[in-house]
Amino acid sequence: MNRNDQNFIAQNIRAQYMAKQTTELDELRSLDNKVKRPANAFAYTFGAISSIVMGCGMSLVMTDIGTALGLANGMVPGIIIGVVGLAMALINYPIYKNILASRKSKYADRILALTEKIMNK
């Protein structure tokens, strides 16, 4: 192993043990993640649940699962469950936008001040 390779390996190991210095750009990214992450987590979770509910309703309508569950006719409960799942999917986006807007208003002052500071350097 030549000297350059040894220096490179030594610098990589040294970087792991040095105190990490955060920059203003790192702080800005962190704040942006704090704004978007809760809204995204809700939207993905609620969307998945609503699609499962809608799929259960579709399964009751289109298959014989209703008779296996003891229902004489799975059409009506299946349509009701499917419409509930569809309604959940339809309200997902407005709820996401409201969560995102509230988070943006909460962190807007800090983010705008930090962006001004970064852009005016």
CNS distance restraints for C-alpha pairs under 8 A (distance, minus, plus):
assign (resid   1 and name CA) (resid   5 and name CA) 6.30 0.50 0.50
assign (resid   1 and name CA) (resid   6 and name CA) 6.89 0.50 0.50
assign (resid   2 and name CA) (resid   6 and name CA) 6.49 0.50 0.50
assign (resid   3 and name CA) (resid   7 and name CA) 6.21 0.50 0.50
assign (resid   4 and name CA) (resid   8 and name CA) 6.15 0.50 0.50
assign (resid   5 and name CA) (resid   9 and name CA) 6.23 0.50 0.50
assign (resid   6 and name CA) (resid  10 and name CA) 6.06 0.50 0.50
assign (resid   7 and name CA) (resid  11 and name CA) 6.06 0.50 0.50
assign (resid   8 and name CA) (resid  12 and name CA) 6.27 0.50 0.50
assign (resid   9 and name CA) (resid  13 and name CA) 6.28 0.50 0.50
assign (resid  10 and name CA) (resid  14 and name CA) 6.03 0.50 0.50
assign (resid  11 and name CA) (resid  15 and name CA) 6.05 0.50 0.50
assign (resid  12 and name CA) (resid  16 and name CA) 6.67 0.50 0.50
assign (resid  13 and name CA) (resid  17 and name CA) 6.98 0.50 0.50
assign (resid  14 and name CA) (resid  18 and name CA) 6.37 0.50 0.50
assign (resid  22 and name CA) (resid  26 and name CA) 5.98 0.50 0.50
assign (resid  22 and name CA) (resid  27 and name CA) 7.06 0.50 0.50
assign (resid  23 and name CA) (resid  27 and name CA) 6.44 0.50 0.50
assign (resid  24 and name CA) (resid  28 and name CA) 6.16 0.50 0.50
assign (resid  24 and name CA) (resid 114 and name CA) 7.17 0.50 0.50
assign (resid  24 and name CA) (resid 118 and name CA) 7.09 0.50 0.50
assign (resid  25 and name CA) (resid  29 and name CA) 6.22 0.50 0.50
assign (resid  25 and name CA) (resid 118 and name CA) 7.45 0.50 0.50
assign (resid  26 and name CA) (resid  30 and name CA) 6.18 0.50 0.50
assign (resid  27 and name CA) (resid  31 and name CA) 6.21 0.50 0.50
assign (resid  28 and name CA) (resid  32 and name CA) 6.17 0.50 0.50
assign (resid  28 and name CA) (resid 111 and name CA) 6.50 0.50 0.50
assign (resid  28 and name CA) (resid 114 and name CA) 6.76 0.50 0.50
assign (resid  28 and name CA) (resid 115 and name CA) 7.49 0.50 0.50
assign (resid  29 and name CA) (resid  33 and name CA) 6.20 0.50 0.50
assign (resid  30 and name CA) (resid  34 and name CA) 6.25 0.50 0.50
assign (resid  31 and name CA) (resid  35 and name CA) 6.36 0.50 0.50
assign (resid  31 and name CA) (resid 107 and name CA) 7.38 0.50 0.50
assign (resid  31 and name CA) (resid 111 and name CA) 6.95 0.50 0.50
assign (resid  32 and name CA) (resid  36 and name CA) 6.35 0.50 0.50
assign (resid  32 and name CA) (resid 111 and name CA) 7.77 0.50 0.50
assign (resid  33 and name CA) (resid  37 and name CA) 5.55 0.50 0.50
assign (resid  34 and name CA) (resid  38 and name CA) 7.28 0.50 0.50
assign (resid  35 and name CA) (resid  39 and name CA) 7.66 0.50 0.50
assign (resid  35 and name CA) (resid 100 and name CA) 6.81 0.50 0.50
assign (resid  35 and name CA) (resid 103 and name CA) 5.22 0.50 0.50
assign (resid  35 and name CA) (resid 104 and name CA) 6.01 0.50 0.50
assign (resid  35 and name CA) (resid 107 and name CA) 7.10 0.50 0.50
assign (resid  36 and name CA) (resid  40 and name CA) 6.14 0.50 0.50
assign (resid  36 and name CA) (resid 100 and name CA) 6.49 0.50 0.50
assign (resid  36 and name CA) (resid 103 and name CA) 7.67 0.50 0.50
assign (resid  37 and name CA) (resid  41 and name CA) 5.99 0.50 0.50
assign (resid  38 and name CA) (resid  42 and name CA) 6.16 0.50 0.50
assign (resid  38 and name CA) (resid  99 and name CA) 7.84 0.50 0.50
assign (resid  39 and name CA) (resid  43 and name CA) 6.15 0.50 0.50
assign (resid  39 and name CA) (resid  96 and name CA) 5.57 0.50 0.50
assign (resid  39 and name CA) (resid  97 and name CA) 7.80 0.50 0.50
assign (resid  39 and name CA) (resid  99 and name CA) 5.59 0.50 0.50
assign (resid  39 and name CA) (resid 100 and name CA) 5.56 0.50 0.50
assign (resid  40 and name CA) (resid  44 and name CA) 6.10 0.50 0.50
assign (resid  40 and name CA) (resid  96 and name CA) 7.35 0.50 0.50
assign (resid  41 and name CA) (resid  45 and name CA) 6.10 0.50 0.50
assign (resid  42 and name CA) (resid  46 and name CA) 5.84 0.50 0.50
assign (resid  42 and name CA) (resid  96 and name CA) 7.17 0.50 0.50
assign (resid  43 and name CA) (resid  47 and name CA) 5.74 0.50 0.50
assign (resid  43 and name CA) (resid  92 and name CA) 6.29 0.50 0.50
assign (resid  43 and name CA) (resid  93 and name CA) 7.26 0.50 0.50
assign (resid  43 and name CA) (resid  95 and name CA) 8.00 0.50 0.50
assign (resid  43 and name CA) (resid  96 and name CA) 5.83 0.50 0.50
assign (resid  44 and name CA) (resid  48 and name CA) 6.08 0.50 0.50
assign (resid  45 and name CA) (resid  49 and name CA) 6.26 0.50 0.50
assign (resid  46 and name CA) (resid  50 and name CA) 6.04 0.50 0.50
assign (resid  46 and name CA) (resid  88 and name CA) 7.86 0.50 0.50
assign (resid  46 and name CA) (resid  89 and name CA) 7.85 0.50 0.50
assign (resid  46 and name CA) (resid  92 and name CA) 6.81 0.50 0.50
assign (resid  47 and name CA) (resid  51 and name CA) 6.13 0.50 0.50
assign (resid  47 and name CA) (resid  88 and name CA) 7.69 0.50 0.50
assign (resid  47 and name CA) (resid  89 and name CA) 5.93 0.50 0.50
assign (resid  47 and name CA) (resid  92 and name CA) 6.50 0.50 0.50
assign (resid  48 and name CA) (resid  52 and name CA) 6.25 0.50 0.50
assign (resid  49 and name CA) (resid  53 and name CA) 6.25 0.50 0.50
assign (resid  50 and name CA) (resid  54 and name CA) 6.12 0.50 0.50
assign (resid  50 and name CA) (resid  85 and name CA) 4.78 0.50 0.50
assign (resid  50 and name CA) (resid  86 and name CA) 6.95 0.50 0.50
assign (resid  50 and name CA) (resid  88 and name CA) 5.43 0.50 0.50
assign (resid  50 and name CA) (resid  89 and name CA) 5.50 0.50 0.50
assign (resid  51 and name CA) (resid  55 and name CA) 5.95 0.50 0.50
assign (resid  51 and name CA) (resid  85 and name CA) 6.27 0.50 0.50
assign (resid  51 and name CA) (resid  86 and name CA) 7.59 0.50 0.50
assign (resid  51 and name CA) (resid  89 and name CA) 6.97 0.50 0.50
assign (resid  52 and name CA) (resid  56 and name CA) 6.14 0.50 0.50
assign (resid  52 and name CA) (resid  85 and name CA) 7.51 0.50 0.50
assign (resid  53 and name CA) (resid  57 and name CA) 6.46 0.50 0.50
assign (resid  53 and name CA) (resid  81 and name CA) 6.67 0.50 0.50
assign (resid  53 and name CA) (resid  82 and name CA) 6.61 0.50 0.50
assign (resid  53 and name CA) (resid  84 and name CA) 7.45 0.50 0.50
assign (resid  53 and name CA) (resid  85 and name CA) 4.86 0.50 0.50
assign (resid  54 and name CA) (resid  58 and name CA) 6.26 0.50 0.50
assign (resid  54 and name CA) (resid  81 and name CA) 6.42 0.50 0.50
assign (resid  54 and name CA) (resid  82 and name CA) 4.21 0.50 0.50
assign (resid  54 and name CA) (resid  83 and name CA) 6.92 0.50 0.50
assign (resid  54 and name CA) (resid  84 and name CA) 7.01 0.50 0.50
assign (resid  54 and name CA) (resid  85 and name CA) 4.11 0.50 0.50
assign (resid  54 and name CA) (resid  86 and name CA) 5.98 0.50 0.50
assign (resid  55 and name CA) (resid  59 and name CA) 6.04 0.50 0.50
assign (resid  55 and name CA) (resid  82 and name CA) 6.84 0.50 0.50
assign (resid  55 and name CA) (resid  85 and name CA) 7.84 0.50 0.50
assign (resid  56 and name CA) (resid  60 and name CA) 6.32 0.50 0.50
assign (resid  56 and name CA) (resid  78 and name CA) 7.33 0.50 0.50
assign (resid  56 and name CA) (resid  81 and name CA) 7.15 0.50 0.50
assign (resid  56 and name CA) (resid  82 and name CA) 6.98 0.50 0.50
assign (resid  57 and name CA) (resid  61 and name CA) 6.38 0.50 0.50
assign (resid  57 and name CA) (resid  77 and name CA) 7.26 0.50 0.50
assign (resid  57 and name CA) (resid  78 and name CA) 4.04 0.50 0.50
assign (resid  57 and name CA) (resid  79 and name CA) 5.95 0.50 0.50
assign (resid  57 and name CA) (resid  80 and name CA) 7.13 0.50 0.50
assign (resid  57 and name CA) (resid  81 and name CA) 4.68 0.50 0.50
assign (resid  57 and name CA) (resid  82 and name CA) 4.14 0.50 0.50
assign (resid  57 and name CA) (resid  83 and name CA) 7.83 0.50 0.50
assign (resid  57 and name CA) (resid  85 and name CA) 7.85 0.50 0.50
assign (resid  58 and name CA) (resid  62 and name CA) 6.04 0.50 0.50
assign (resid  58 and name CA) (resid  78 and name CA) 6.08 0.50 0.50
assign (resid  58 and name CA) (resid  79 and name CA) 7.22 0.50 0.50
assign (resid  58 and name CA) (resid  82 and name CA) 5.97 0.50 0.50
assign (resid  59 and name CA) (resid  63 and name CA) 5.59 0.50 0.50
assign (resid  59 and name CA) (resid  65 and name CA) 7.05 0.50 0.50
assign (resid  59 and name CA) (resid  78 and name CA) 7.23 0.50 0.50
assign (resid  60 and name CA) (resid  64 and name CA) 7.03 0.50 0.50
assign (resid  60 and name CA) (resid  65 and name CA) 5.85 0.50 0.50
assign (resid  60 and name CA) (resid  66 and name CA) 5.46 0.50 0.50
assign (resid  60 and name CA) (resid  74 and name CA) 5.32 0.50 0.50
assign (resid  60 and name CA) (resid  75 and name CA) 6.54 0.50 0.50
assign (resid  60 and name CA) (resid  77 and name CA) 7.44 0.50 0.50
assign (resid  60 and name CA) (resid  78 and name CA) 4.74 0.50 0.50
assign (resid  61 and name CA) (resid  66 and name CA) 7.95 0.50 0.50
assign (resid  61 and name CA) (resid  74 and name CA) 5.78 0.50 0.50
assign (resid  61 and name CA) (resid  75 and name CA) 4.71 0.50 0.50
assign (resid  61 and name CA) (resid  76 and name CA) 7.79 0.50 0.50
assign (resid  61 and name CA) (resid  78 and name CA) 5.03 0.50 0.50
assign (resid  61 and name CA) (resid  79 and name CA) 6.74 0.50 0.50
assign (resid  64 and name CA) (resid  68 and name CA) 6.64 0.50 0.50
assign (resid  64 and name CA) (resid  74 and name CA) 7.92 0.50 0.50
assign (resid  65 and name CA) (resid  69 and name CA) 6.22 0.50 0.50
assign (resid  65 and name CA) (resid  74 and name CA) 7.81 0.50 0.50
assign (resid  66 and name CA) (resid  70 and name CA) 6.34 0.50 0.50
assign (resid  66 and name CA) (resid  71 and name CA) 5.09 0.50 0.50
assign (resid  66 and name CA) (resid  72 and name CA) 7.28 0.50 0.50
assign (resid  66 and name CA) (resid  73 and name CA) 6.76 0.50 0.50
assign (resid  66 and name CA) (resid  74 and name CA) 4.72 0.50 0.50
assign (resid  67 and name CA) (resid  71 and name CA) 5.02 0.50 0.50
assign (resid  67 and name CA) (resid  72 and name CA) 6.04 0.50 0.50
assign (resid  67 and name CA) (resid  73 and name CA) 7.14 0.50 0.50
assign (resid  67 and name CA) (resid  74 and name CA) 7.10 0.50 0.50
assign (resid  74 and name CA) (resid  78 and name CA) 5.74 0.50 0.50
assign (resid  75 and name CA) (resid  79 and name CA) 6.09 0.50 0.50
assign (resid  76 and name CA) (resid  80 and name CA) 6.25 0.50 0.50
assign (resid  77 and name CA) (resid  81 and name CA) 6.05 0.50 0.50
assign (resid  78 and name CA) (resid  82 and name CA) 5.92 0.50 0.50
assign (resid  79 and name CA) (resid  83 and name CA) 6.03 0.50 0.50
assign (resid  80 and name CA) (resid  84 and name CA) 6.25 0.50 0.50
assign (resid  81 and name CA) (resid  85 and name CA) 6.28 0.50 0.50
assign (resid  82 and name CA) (resid  86 and name CA) 6.12 0.50 0.50
assign (resid  83 and name CA) (resid  87 and name CA) 6.03 0.50 0.50
assign (resid  84 and name CA) (resid  88 and name CA) 6.21 0.50 0.50
assign (resid  85 and name CA) (resid  89 and name CA) 6.25 0.50 0.50
assign (resid  86 and name CA) (resid  90 and name CA) 6.19 0.50 0.50
assign (resid  87 and name CA) (resid  91 and name CA) 6.30 0.50 0.50
assign (resid  88 and name CA) (resid  92 and name CA) 6.21 0.50 0.50
assign (resid  89 and name CA) (resid  93 and name CA) 7.80 0.50 0.50
assign (resid  91 and name CA) (resid  95 and name CA) 6.28 0.50 0.50
assign (resid  92 and name CA) (resid  96 and name CA) 6.13 0.50 0.50
assign (resid  93 and name CA) (resid  97 and name CA) 6.16 0.50 0.50
assign (resid  94 and name CA) (resid  98 and name CA) 6.24 0.50 0.50
assign (resid  95 and name CA) (resid  99 and name CA) 6.24 0.50 0.50
assign (resid  96 and name CA) (resid 100 and name CA) 6.12 0.50 0.50
assign (resid  97 and name CA) (resid 101 and name CA) 6.00 0.50 0.50
assign (resid  98 and name CA) (resid 102 and name CA) 6.17 0.50 0.50
assign (resid  99 and name CA) (resid 103 and name CA) 6.22 0.50 0.50
assign (resid 100 and name CA) (resid 104 and name CA) 6.03 0.50 0.50
assign (resid 101 and name CA) (resid 105 and name CA) 6.19 0.50 0.50
assign (resid 102 and name CA) (resid 106 and name CA) 6.24 0.50 0.50
assign (resid 103 and name CA) (resid 107 and name CA) 6.36 0.50 0.50
assign (resid 104 and name CA) (resid 108 and name CA) 5.43 0.50 0.50
assign (resid 105 and name CA) (resid 109 and name CA) 7.84 0.50 0.50
assign (resid 107 and name CA) (resid 111 and name CA) 6.19 0.50 0.50
assign (resid 108 and name CA) (resid 112 and name CA) 5.93 0.50 0.50
assign (resid 109 and name CA) (resid 113 and name CA) 6.08 0.50 0.50
assign (resid 110 and name CA) (resid 114 and name CA) 6.11 0.50 0.50
assign (resid 111 and name CA) (resid 115 and name CA) 6.09 0.50 0.50
assign (resid 112 and name CA) (resid 116 and name CA) 6.13 0.50 0.50
assign (resid 113 and name CA) (resid 117 and name CA) 6.23 0.50 0.50
assign (resid 114 and name CA) (resid 118 and name CA) 6.20 0.50 0.50
assign (resid 115 and name CA) (resid 119 and name CA) 5.98 0.50 0.50
assign (resid 116 and name CA) (resid 120 and name CA) 5.98 0.50 0.50
assign (resid 117 and name CA) (resid 121 and name CA) 6.55 0.50 0.50
